């Protein structure tokens, strides 16, 4: 190596740098400023056993976790997961022998179980989607309200940023992403405009730049919604593989839950809710036999989950206090003794 030359930073040093930044942003954006959606409803739905073992698969800023801990006895345990380093840093500030947080994607729940010798747990909570701090911290690149680097990664230690993905994705694939994940009816026009910007030699590197391109491509703008809303949602879901992560974790939750254990999932858009609803329904109705098929009911596969109550939405008061909660839907299911 030449004298005076600087070596490339290691992954460990990069992660340490990101963690320091996350700790600083956590200090600026305290958990008190974050309003946890369906806080009491979700924790009540877990039907907590004071000495039980629980997993908060999406720690966020810890509202659900802190309430769970307040209801557990000394022998109870709570294991939290979050792939966002700022959330992980917030979790590490909880000094409680009953609590442990891991920096993992929630689809890696099996790794959590292996690390802590968990064979069964009494409840799992998943609070899906993006958190308010992620939206409100402009440098994360999630929001069109700021002109910031176009990142959008929930886990800043791995994966490609939205800006990097836009340098290689095809117009056809981009249109499909915006249509399927953003439910944007002008997806083709938006994709065409984004790719034209790229082919004209202008790399799309900031949220402000992307928002302007999207706005220029949409012929009919709804006065109550920013025209970039659906495209930003689509790219965020795509960058973070959110729907794939959800599809991966649900069957793992089923395997990890003890008999009578509860699965509580809060979704924030129809794409997520559809996956959750269909998974629960599929575990309730496990036979694919046609109607009136000549077989005894005792021979049919028995359900491994049972629905607990109806889907729950935030109250009018909660929506008034926290407008971002308005699209939330919570579904609850209980593990049966059927293997």
Secondary structure, 3 states (H helix, E strand, C coil): CCCCCCCCCCHHHHHHHHHHHHHHHHHHCCHHHCCCCCHHHHHHHCCCCCCCEEEECCCCCCHHHHHHHHCCCCCCEEEEECCCHHHHHHHHCCCCCCEEEECCCHHHHHHHHHHCCCCCEEEEEEECCCCHHHHHCHHHCCCCCCCCECCCCCCCCCCCCHHHHHCCCCHHHHHHHHHHHHCCCCHHHHHHHHHHHHHCCCCCCEHHHHHHHHHHHCCCCCCCCCCCHHHHHHHHHHHCCHHHHHHHHHHHHHHHEEEEEEEEEEECCHHHHHHHHHHHHHHHCCCCCCCCCCCCHHHCCCCCEEECCCCECCCHHHHHHCHHHCCCEEEEEEECCCC
